[in-house]
Amino acid sequence: MKTILKGTGVALVTPYKHDFTIDFEAIVRMVDHVIGNGIDYVVALGTTAETPAMSFAERKQILETIVYAVDGRVPVVAGIGCNNPLEVIEQIQLFDLRKVSAILSVAPYYNKPQQQGLLGHYRMIAHASPLPLILYNVPGRTGVNIAAETTLELARTEPKIVAVKEASGILPQIMRIMQDKPEDFSVISGDDALTLPLLACGLDGVISVVANACPAEMSRMVRLALAGDFVQARQLHYRLLPVMRACFQEGSPSGVKCFLEAMGLMDRHVRLPLADVSDTLRQQIIQMVKNF
């Protein structure tokens, strides 16, 4: 039976100190913050964690810290992906995954593979993985779209592939997956602003950036929608929408880190090649936190 993650997952940010070293104490605070406010599972080492700007040793330390801080309260998903399937398999073997529930693996970027290449990439990883695998389709970042037919083929033929995080923004594609997928295959929103309409299409939840800053509101909106209460869910969606816009207006996770600093949870530093938000947006975010 496939593992199905439902509800709200948070793509956890990586806090940095003023010298851009990792703030492990702030990671523990963030884990307690999101779990204490109703998040259903934590995603470590995703895009929002600025994983491409880290060494492998740092990634191992971060995953170990998150697993320790979670302490079994909710499932942990680990982001392990790159454009070389052999390297993904090597990393899977090197990480301590004993207390991790699933692996989130981004589509191979830069290579711009054909759909047949994507099938081969994910099949190779699935056959080597000790854990369930979640596909991550984010063509705006990778330069390649996992077509609905490719996702469905993997869902039907690879027992280890249990879900897809869909951040393509292509609604007909996502609905095609929902229409034809196996019953025990999960489809997860990868776009905060589209989560409510996608939940209306039957998706299983979201892996959210905004939930770093607003875990209670985001998780409640998702729970209401999954229960069919779209009237109350819609009210929360429109309350969260300005926060969502501000989080992504000048790049992620720069925006959401600015929210978290204004909330007193961590400093807003991001590593190059990312940059801080403008002073104008920062003042707007500080005011939004006061109003919210």
LINUR-V242237 format. One record per run of one state. SS is the DSSP state (H for helix, E for strand, C for the rest). FROM is the first residue (numbers start at 1). LEN is the number of residues. Records with the same first field share a line. If there is no record, write none. Layout:
SS = FROM-LEN, FROM-LEN
This chain:
C = 1-6, 12-4, 17-5, 23-1, 37-4, 45-2, 50-1, 54-2, 71-4, 80-5, 95-7, 107-8, 129-3, 138-1, 143-5, 158-3, 167-4, 181-5, 190-2, 201-4, 209-1, 213-2, 227-3, 250-4, 263-16, 292-1
E = 7-5, 16-1, 22-1, 41-4, 75-5, 102-5, 132-6, 161-6, 186-4, 205-4
H = 24-13, 47-3, 51-3, 56-15, 85-10, 115-14, 139-4, 148-10, 171-10, 192-9, 210-3, 215-12, 230-20, 254-9, 279-13
